[in-house]
Amino acid sequence: MSDLRASWLERIGGASDEATLEEVRVAALGKKGEVSLKMRELGKMTPEERQTAGPALNALKDELNAALGARKASLADAALEERLKSEWLDMSLSPRPVRAGTIHPISQVTEEVTAIFADMGFAVAEGPQIETDWYNFDALNIPGHHPARAEMDTFYMSRKEGDNRPPHVLRTHTSPVQIRSLEASGAPTRIICPGRVYRADYDQTHTPMFHQIEGLAIDSDISMANLKWVLEEFFTAYFGTKVNTRFRASHFPFTEPSAEVDIQCSWVDGQVRVGEGDGWLEVLGSGMVHPNVLRAAGVDPDEWQGFAFGMGIDRIAMLKYGIPDLRAFFDSDLRWLRNYGFASLDMPTVHGGMSGAA
C-alpha cells in the first residue's frame, strides 16, 4: 500500500498542466482506475482482511483527492502568474462611458409639459391622491346618479362596520386640486395640476392608474378664445410644430359650455403624425368652469369666470414618442425605453434638483 501511495503522489506532483493532472486522476480514481479496482477487491477478501485493507484504501483515496485538489490550485496559480507576466492594464486610461440610467417617459413628459405651461404663467398645484367624495364629485357638480360614481368605475376606500363617514375614493382626476387651490388662494388664479389618478379600466389605452394634468385659469374676463390660444401654444411647443385644434361641443358636469379638443394629424404606416394632414385626433376635454364649481370653491361666479382643461400625460407621451400600448409604461421590462430615445434631462425639474436618473 505504501508503494502505491508513493507512486500516485509522485505522478500527481509531477503533472505539468491540468490536462495531465486529469489523466492521473482518472488512472488512479476513475471508474477503472487502479485504486478503484483495488477497492472492488474488498468483496473477495475475508472479514479480517477487509478490516485492514478497507480503512487503508479509503485513507489513500482521501489523500489522493486532497493532493489532486492542491496540485490543481497550484497549477491555476502558476497559469495566472504567467498570464500576468504577458498581460498589462493601464490604470491611467479613461473608463468606457457607462449609462447612468434613463428617465421614465412619464416623468420626462411631466417635466416638459410643466415647463411649457410655466412659460405661460401657470403655477403647479398638487393635492392628495385619496380624496373625499365631496372634493372628487360633489364640488365638481357631478350628480349622485352619474356613472363615474359607480363602483365599477371608481375605487372606493373600505370602511369598518359602523363607520358612517362620507366615502373616500382614489381620485379619478386631478380636478379636486383645483377646488382645494381656489379654497386656499381664491381668484384670480392660473394653475396646472399634474398627478396620478385611478379608474377601474384596463386595455391598450387605459390602465387602472395613469397620469393626468389639468389646467385652470380664473379671472374677470377670461373666455374660450383664451383657452384656444393656450392649448394651441402648448401643442405647438410640445410637438415642435404648428398644431391646429378643433373644438367640438360636448358635456362635462364641471364646465359650461364644454368642448372636446382635437388636434390636426395624419396616419402614415400606422404612426400618428401630429400637425399635418387632414385628420383629427381627440386629446382632451375642456370648457368654461361651471358657476356651481366656482361657488363650491368659495368664488363668486358673478365676479369671476375662467376655463379648465384636462389631458392624459401618458397619452400625449404615446403620441409624441410613438409608443403603441399604454400598459407598456408600467408592466414591461424598462429596457424598452432605449428604443424610444429616453435619456437624462440636463435641466432643473419642477420638484427641484436635476431630472437625470441616478
Solvent accessible surface area in square Angstrom, and as a share of the most:
residue,aa,sasa,rsa
1,M,104,0.46
2,S,83,0.53
3,D,118,0.61
4,L,20,0.10
5,R,105,0.38
6,A,55,0.43
7,S,52,0.34
8,W,8,0.03
9,L,46,0.23
10,E,133,0.60
11,R,115,0.42
12,I,4,0.02
13,G,45,0.43
14,G,60,0.57
15,A,2,0.01
16,S,85,0.55
17,D,65,0.34
18,E,84,0.38
19,A,72,0.56
20,T,47,0.27
21,L,10,0.05
22,E,81,0.36
23,E,119,0.53
24,V,8,0.05
25,R,90,0.33
26,V,72,0.41
27,A,39,0.30
28,A,1,0.01
29,L,25,0.12
30,G,10,0.10
31,K,164,0.70
32,K,165,0.70
33,G,2,0.02
34,E,73,0.33
35,V,0,0.00
36,S,24,0.15
37,L,78,0.39
38,K,73,0.31
39,M,49,0.22
40,R,137,0.50
41,E,80,0.36
42,L,30,0.15
43,G,64,0.62
44,K,178,0.76
45,M,52,0.23
46,T,69,0.40
47,P,86,0.54
48,E,119,0.53
49,E,92,0.41
50,R,92,0.34
51,Q,146,0.65
52,T,103,0.60
53,A,18,0.14
54,G,10,0.10
55,P,83,0.52
56,A,35,0.27
57,L,4,0.02
58,N,74,0.38
59,A,60,0.47
60,L,6,0.03
61,K,80,0.34
62,D,94,0.49
63,E,59,0.27
64,L,0,0.00
65,N,71,0.36
66,A,69,0.54
67,A,23,0.18
68,L,14,0.07
69,G,42,0.41
70,A,68,0.52
71,R,61,0.22
72,K,113,0.48
73,A,56,0.43
74,S,52,0.34
75,L,19,0.09
76,A,47,0.37
77,D,88,0.46
78,A,55,0.43
79,A,63,0.48
80,L,93,0.46
81,E,96,0.43
82,E,106,0.47
83,R,144,0.52
84,L,109,0.54
85,K,150,0.64
86,S,89,0.58
87,E,92,0.41
88,W,207,0.73
89,L,140,0.70
90,D,50,0.26
91,M,160,0.71
92,S,98,0.63
93,L,126,0.63
94,S,100,0.65
95,P,122,0.77
96,R,212,0.77
97,P,136,0.85
98,V,132,0.76
99,R,143,0.52
100,A,74,0.58
101,G,34,0.32
102,T,32,0.18
103,I,14,0.07
104,H,43,0.19
105,P,0,0.00
106,I,12,0.06
107,S,51,0.33
108,Q,14,0.06
109,V,0,0.00
110,T,20,0.12
111,E,18,0.08
112,E,31,0.14
113,V,0,0.00
114,T,9,0.05
115,A,39,0.30
116,I,28,0.14
117,F,0,0.00
118,A,55,0.43
119,D,131,0.68
120,M,31,0.14
121,G,47,0.45
122,F,9,0.04
123,A,60,0.46
124,V,52,0.30
125,A,16,0.13
126,E,112,0.50
127,G,26,0.25
128,P,60,0.37
129,Q,66,0.29
130,I,83,0.42
131,E,1,0.00
132,T,35,0.20
133,D,16,0.08
134,W,102,0.36
135,Y,39,0.15
136,N,0,0.00
137,F,1,0.00
138,D,65,0.34
139,A,0,0.00
140,L,3,0.01
141,N,44,0.23
142,I,9,0.05
143,P,51,0.32
144,G,63,0.61
145,H,159,0.71
146,H,54,0.24
147,P,91,0.57
148,A,31,0.24
149,R,36,0.13
150,A,37,0.28
151,E,142,0.64
152,M,154,0.69
153,D,55,0.29
154,T,3,0.02
155,F,75,0.31
156,Y,65,0.25
157,M,73,0.33
158,S,111,0.72
159,R,77,0.28
160,K,175,0.74
161,E,183,0.82
162,G,65,0.62
163,D,44,0.23
164,N,143,0.74
165,R,145,0.53
166,P,94,0.59
167,P,54,0.34
168,H,51,0.23
169,V,0,0.00
170,L,42,0.21
171,R,8,0.03
172,T,8,0.05
173,H,13,0.06
174,T,0,0.00
175,S,5,0.03
176,P,0,0.00
177,V,4,0.02
178,Q,11,0.05
179,I,0,0.00
180,R,76,0.28
181,S,19,0.12
182,L,5,0.02
183,E,80,0.36
184,A,88,0.68
185,S,89,0.57
186,G,21,0.21
187,A,27,0.21
188,P,82,0.51
189,T,23,0.14
190,R,120,0.44
191,I,11,0.06
192,I,0,0.00
193,C,0,0.00
194,P,15,0.10
195,G,18,0.17
196,R,111,0.40
197,V,0,0.00
198,Y,35,0.13
199,R,91,0.33
200,A,41,0.32
201,D,62,0.32
202,Y,121,0.46
203,D,59,0.30
204,Q,93,0.41
205,T,59,0.34
206,H,65,0.29
207,T,5,0.03
208,P,53,0.34
209,M,52,0.23
210,F,32,0.13
211,H,23,0.10
212,Q,20,0.09
213,I,0,0.00
214,E,10,0.04
215,G,0,0.00
216,L,1,0.01
217,A,3,0.02
218,I,2,0.01
219,D,49,0.25
220,S,68,0.44
221,D,112,0.58
222,I,23,0.12
223,S,46,0.29
224,M,56,0.25
225,A,72,0.56
226,N,66,0.34
227,L,0,0.00
228,K,83,0.35
229,W,143,0.50
230,V,11,0.06
231,L,0,0.00
232,E,32,0.14
233,E,79,0.35
234,F,0,0.00
235,F,0,0.00
236,T,43,0.25
237,A,57,0.44
238,Y,3,0.01
239,F,33,0.14
240,G,66,0.63
241,T,57,0.33
242,K,122,0.52
243,V,0,0.00
244,N,63,0.33
245,T,12,0.07
246,R,100,0.36
247,F,59,0.25
248,R,92,0.34
249,A,102,0.79
250,S,45,0.29
251,H,132,0.59
252,F,44,0.18
253,P,15,0.09
254,F,50,0.21
255,T,4,0.02
256,E,100,0.45
257,P,70,0.44
258,S,8,0.05
259,A,4,0.03
260,E,37,0.17
261,V,0,0.00
262,D,2,0.01
263,I,0,0.00
264,Q,32,0.14
265,C,0,0.00
266,S,21,0.14
267,W,132,0.46
268,V,50,0.29
269,D,140,0.72
270,G,70,0.67
271,Q,95,0.42
272,V,41,0.24
273,R,117,0.43
274,V,22,0.13
275,G,18,0.18
276,E,76,0.34
277,G,42,0.41
278,D,136,0.70
279,G,18,0.17
280,W,87,0.31
281,L,46,0.23
282,E,77,0.34
283,V,20,0.11
284,L,5,0.02
285,G,19,0.18
286,S,3,0.02
287,G,0,0.00
288,M,23,0.10
289,V,14,0.08
290,H,39,0.17
291,P,52,0.32
292,N,63,0.32
293,V,6,0.04
294,L,3,0.02
295,R,137,0.50
296,A,33,0.26
297,A,5,0.04
298,G,71,0.68
299,V,8,0.05
300,D,71,0.37
301,P,30,0.19
302,D,137,0.71
303,E,100,0.45
304,W,51,0.18
305,Q,78,0.35
306,G,0,0.00
307,F,4,0.02
308,A,11,0.08
309,F,5,0.02
310,G,17,0.17
311,M,4,0.02
312,G,15,0.14
313,I,2,0.01
314,D,2,0.01
315,R,101,0.37
316,I,3,0.01
317,A,0,0.00
318,M,24,0.11
319,L,33,0.17
320,K,69,0.29
321,Y,51,0.19
322,G,28,0.27
323,I,5,0.02
324,P,88,0.55
325,D,34,0.17
326,L,4,0.02
327,R,69,0.25
328,A,21,0.16
329,F,3,0.01
330,F,77,0.32
331,D,96,0.50
332,S,45,0.29
333,D,82,0.42
334,L,92,0.46
335,R,167,0.61
336,W,35,0.12
337,L,6,0.03
338,R,137,0.50
339,N,121,0.62
340,Y,63,0.24
341,G,65,0.63
342,F,2,0.01
343,A,56,0.44
344,S,50,0.32
345,L,38,0.19
346,D,132,0.68
347,M,63,0.28
348,P,100,0.63
349,T,23,0.14
350,V,55,0.32
351,H,132,0.59
352,G,50,0.49
353,G,55,0.53
354,M,113,0.51
355,S,12,0.08
356,G,32,0.31
357,A,33,0.26
358,A,138,1.07
